[in-house]
Amino acid sequence: MAMRIRSNESRRLDEAMVLLFHNQAALLAERPKFSSEFREIHRSFTAIEKQLQELQQLKAIVLRHDRVLTELSQAVSKMQDAIAKLQGAIAKLPEAIRQKIGFKAK
């Protein structure tokens, strides 16, 4: 009886080992596919990293341009104010010249 139990245990162990070897062989057979998929994923990841760097560079450029446009807008506003003052001074200039040279209207 002890021999029979050992025989059953031995048979189950043999079956488990056969299954283990079969699974290992199947895994090894799939290894090139896994490697190929890993290389493809790695290429995709590298491309995504490159695109992310480019997007970060573009974001920096856009932020810089935004600051420049804000500064330009402020400068244009100041120029418009200066132009308005100059136009007012120019409009008063003929009368100031008349008074300076002593021109009198009839």
Order of alpha helices (4+ residues) and beta strands (2+ residues): alpha
